[in-house]
Amino acid sequence: MIFNNVKRFALGIQYNGSIYHGWQRQNRVSSIQEEIESALSKIANHNINVICAGRTDAGVHSIGQVIHFNTTTVRKMSAWILGTNSYLSPYISVRWVKYVPEHFHARYSAVSRSYRYIIYNNNIRSVFFQKQSNYIYKKLNEKKMFSAAQFLLGEHDFTSFRAIGCQSLSPYRKIIKLNVFRLDDFVIIDITANSFLYHMVRNIVGALIDVGISQKKEEWIQELLKKKNRKYASFTAPSQGLYLLSIKYPLYFNIPSSKYTNVFF
């Protein structure tokens, strides 16, 4: 229950996760949540606790993270953006802020989440992109990867693609879109689902890479899905190539869409 003098705000957050130990606040290590809460608390002049749409691991980036928080403090909208950003490192940026109704929840109101995984694919490494993409020197066949990815569309038991430490009560998730394409030396994997299991995206990427280098056939993905056993699966792809791209909400919340998703590779 939110009392009349308490308002709820949603914020759009971008961050480069390369220097952080993930989203979630932790003892004795830097986290994105801790830095954002600290900055917002200075603007609000009271302690702020934020809820995010999806926790990201160490090294994972975000183009369109969404958070919400409650406050009794009255500030101009520009203060929540520009003021908060003035207390944040250059690796984190508040992109927008919006007043939302009390029943809005950054996590539970979300309809779907979209991630992008970027692979730099060339036999010669680049001095750039080291913390913004995964480097694979073996030639990837993105067409085979796309073909294999289509076996994962729909609602399935994704036990073969969930990490051992996953605490979700159900292994069932629904993948709405899974696309694989190439732009010059980059292979891009876009995946949208209602929600994701722990390390699910990176485990799917690891399997698709094995298909892309012809270590596995396309149909192996379907067999792996049916086995419902993580021990038969591939490696977990590194975190630095992963981006939380966007969060979709019911239209009546009027949540702004993520910027740069169409031009970001």
matplotlib code that plots the C-alpha trace (Angstrom):
import matplotlib.pyplot as plt

x = [0.0, 1.3, 0.0, -1.3, 1.9, 4.2, 4.7, 6.2, 8.6, 10.0, 13.4, 15.2, 18.8, 21.8, 25.1, 28.4, 28.7, 32.4, 33.6, 30.8, 30.1, 26.6, 23.3, 22.5, 23.9, 26.6, 29.0, 32.5, 32.1, 30.8, 27.3, 25.1, 22.1, 24.2, 25.5, 22.0, 20.4, 23.1, 22.7, 18.9, 19.0, 21.1, 18.5, 15.5, 17.3, 16.2, 17.1, 15.9, 15.5, 15.0, 13.5, 14.8, 13.1, 15.9, 19.1, 22.2, 25.4, 29.0, 30.1, 26.7, 25.6, 22.2, 20.6, 17.1, 17.0, 13.9, 13.6, 11.1, 11.2, 8.9, 9.5, 7.7, 10.1, 8.9, 11.5, 11.4, 11.6, 14.9, 16.4, 15.7, 17.6, 20.3, 20.8, 21.0, 23.4, 25.7, 26.3, 26.8, 29.9, 30.3, 29.4, 25.8, 23.2, 19.5, 17.9, 14.3, 12.0, 8.2, 5.5, 3.7, 0.7, 1.2, 0.5, 3.3, 6.2, 9.4, 9.7, 6.3, 4.5, 6.9, 5.4, 8.7, 12.5, 14.8, 18.6, 21.3, 24.5, 27.3, 30.2, 33.2, 34.1, 37.4, 40.6, 42.5, 41.5, 40.5, 41.9, 38.4, 35.3, 37.2, 34.7, 31.7, 31.6, 32.7, 35.6, 35.4, 38.3, 36.8, 34.5, 30.8, 28.1, 25.3, 22.8, 23.2, 23.0, 19.7, 18.3, 19.2, 17.8, 14.3, 13.9, 13.8, 10.9, 7.8, 7.2, 9.5, 11.2, 14.6, 16.4, 19.2, 19.9, 19.5, 22.5, 22.8, 22.3, 19.0, 16.3, 13.3, 10.4, 9.7, 12.0, 9.3, 9.8, 8.4, 10.8, 9.0, 11.8, 15.3, 17.2, 20.8, 22.4, 25.8, 26.9, 30.5, 32.7, 29.9, 27.4, 24.4, 21.9, 18.6, 16.4, 13.0, 11.1, 8.5, 11.3, 14.6, 16.2, 19.5, 22.2, 19.7, 20.7, 24.4, 23.8, 21.8, 24.5, 27.1, 25.1, 24.6, 28.3, 29.0, 26.6, 28.2, 31.7, 30.2, 31.0, 27.3, 24.5, 21.5, 19.2, 21.3, 19.7, 16.3, 17.8, 19.4, 16.1, 14.4, 17.1, 16.3, 19.7, 22.4, 25.3, 24.7, 24.9, 27.7, 29.7, 28.2, 29.1, 31.1, 29.2, 30.8, 28.9, 25.5, 23.2, 19.8, 18.2, 14.6, 11.7, 8.1, 5.2, 1.4, 0.7, -1.4, 1.7, 3.1, 6.7, 9.2, 10.9, 14.6, 16.7, 19.5, 18.1, 17.8, 21.2, 23.2, 24.9]
y = [0.0, 3.4, 6.4, 9.5, 11.5, 8.8, 8.7, 5.9, 6.7, 4.5, 5.3, 4.0, 3.1, 2.4, 1.0, -0.4, -3.3, -4.0, -2.6, -3.8, -7.1, -7.1, -5.3, -6.5, -4.8, -6.9, -6.5, -5.1, -5.0, -2.4, -2.9, -0.9, -1.0, 0.4, 3.3, 4.2, 4.0, 6.2, 8.8, 8.8, 9.1, 12.3, 13.8, 12.6, 13.4, 10.0, 6.4, 5.1, 1.4, 0.5, -2.5, -3.5, -5.3, -7.9, -8.5, -8.7, -10.5, -9.1, -7.7, -7.6, -4.3, -2.6, -0.4, -0.5, -1.5, -0.2, 0.4, 1.9, 3.5, 5.3, 8.7, 11.5, 14.0, 16.6, 17.4, 18.5, 15.7, 17.1, 16.8, 13.0, 12.7, 15.4, 15.6, 11.8, 11.6, 14.1, 11.6, 8.6, 7.3, 7.7, 4.0, 4.6, 7.0, 7.7, 8.2, 9.0, 9.3, 8.9, 9.0, 5.6, 4.3, 2.5, -0.9, -0.6, -3.0, -2.9, -6.7, -8.1, -5.8, -6.7, -8.6, -9.6, -8.9, -8.7, -9.4, -8.9, -10.9, -9.5, -11.7, -10.2, -12.9, -12.5, -14.6, -11.4, -9.9, -6.3, -3.8, -2.4, -4.3, -6.4, -5.7, -5.0, -8.3, -11.9, -12.7, -15.9, -16.4, -19.5, -18.6, -18.8, -19.9, -17.6, -19.3, -22.6, -20.8, -19.2, -22.5, -24.2, -21.3, -21.8, -25.1, -23.0, -20.8, -21.2, -22.5, -25.2, -26.7, -25.0, -27.1, -27.8, -24.1, -23.1, -22.6, -24.9, -22.1, -21.0, -20.5, -20.3, -22.6, -23.5, -24.3, -23.3, -20.2, -18.9, -17.6, -15.2, -14.3, -15.6, -14.1, -14.6, -12.4, -11.1, -7.5, -7.6, -9.1, -9.2, -12.0, -10.7, -12.9, -11.3, -13.1, -12.1, -14.1, -13.6, -14.1, -15.9, -18.5, -17.8, -17.7, -18.9, -16.5, -17.1, -20.9, -20.7, -18.6, -21.2, -23.9, -21.8, -21.1, -24.8, -25.1, -22.1, -23.6, -26.9, -28.8, -29.6, -30.0, -27.8, -30.6, -31.1, -28.0, -29.8, -33.0, -30.9, -29.2, -32.6, -34.0, -31.5, -31.9, -29.2, -31.7, -32.4, -28.8, -26.5, -23.9, -20.7, -17.8, -14.9, -12.1, -9.2, -9.8, -9.6, -6.6, -6.1, -4.5, -3.6, -4.3, -4.4, -3.4, -3.2, -0.1, 1.6, 2.2, 4.3, 3.3, 4.9, 2.5, 2.0, 4.3, 3.1, -0.5, -0.1, 1.4, -0.5, -2.9]
z = [0.0, -1.0, 1.1, -0.7, -0.1, -1.5, -5.3, -7.4, -10.2, -13.0, -14.4, -17.5, -16.8, -19.1, -17.8, -18.8, -16.5, -17.1, -13.8, -11.6, -9.8, -11.3, -10.6, -7.1, -4.0, -2.3, 0.6, -0.1, -3.9, -6.3, -7.7, -10.0, -7.6, -4.7, -6.8, -8.2, -4.7, -3.2, -6.0, -5.7, -1.9, -2.2, -4.5, -2.3, 1.0, 2.3, 1.7, -1.6, -2.4, -6.1, -7.8, -11.2, -14.1, -14.3, -12.3, -14.5, -13.7, -13.4, -16.7, -18.3, -19.8, -20.2, -22.8, -21.4, -17.7, -15.9, -12.2, -9.8, -6.4, -3.9, -2.4, -0.5, -1.9, -4.4, -7.1, -10.7, -13.2, -14.4, -10.9, -10.9, -14.2, -14.2, -10.5, -10.1, -13.0, -11.4, -8.6, -10.9, -12.5, -16.3, -16.6, -15.5, -16.8, -16.0, -19.4, -18.4, -15.5, -15.3, -12.6, -12.5, -10.6, -7.4, -8.9, -11.4, -10.6, -12.6, -12.5, -12.1, -14.5, -17.3, -20.3, -21.8, -21.7, -24.6, -24.6, -27.2, -27.3, -29.5, -30.8, -32.5, -35.1, -36.8, -36.9, -35.8, -32.4, -32.1, -29.5, -29.2, -28.0, -25.4, -22.7, -24.9, -26.9, -26.9, -29.2, -31.2, -33.7, -35.4, -38.3, -37.2, -39.6, -38.5, -40.8, -39.0, -35.7, -36.7, -37.9, -34.6, -32.6, -34.0, -32.1, -28.9, -29.9, -27.8, -24.3, -23.1, -20.1, -20.3, -17.6, -20.0, -20.2, -16.6, -14.2, -11.3, -8.9, -10.4, -7.7, -10.0, -9.0, -12.6, -15.5, -18.1, -20.1, -23.4, -26.0, -28.3, -30.7, -31.3, -34.2, -35.3, -37.9, -39.1, -39.5, -41.0, -38.2, -35.7, -35.1, -33.2, -31.2, -30.2, -27.8, -26.3, -23.7, -21.0, -18.5, -18.2, -16.0, -14.3, -17.1, -19.6, -22.3, -22.0, -21.9, -25.1, -26.7, -25.7, -27.4, -30.6, -30.8, -30.8, -33.7, -35.4, -35.4, -36.6, -33.4, -33.2, -35.7, -35.7, -34.6, -31.5, -29.9, -30.1, -28.6, -25.8, -25.0, -24.7, -22.4, -19.7, -18.2, -18.0, -18.0, -21.7, -22.7, -23.8, -22.0, -20.6, -22.8, -21.2, -19.7, -21.5, -24.8, -23.1, -23.1, -21.5, -24.5, -23.5, -21.2, -22.5, -20.4, -21.0, -23.1, -20.4, -18.3, -21.2, -20.4, -22.9, -25.3, -25.0, -27.2, -29.5, -29.7, -33.5, -34.1, -31.4, -33.9]

ax = plt.figure().add_subplot(projection="3d")
ax.plot(x, y, z, "-o")
ax.set_aspect("equal")
plt.show()
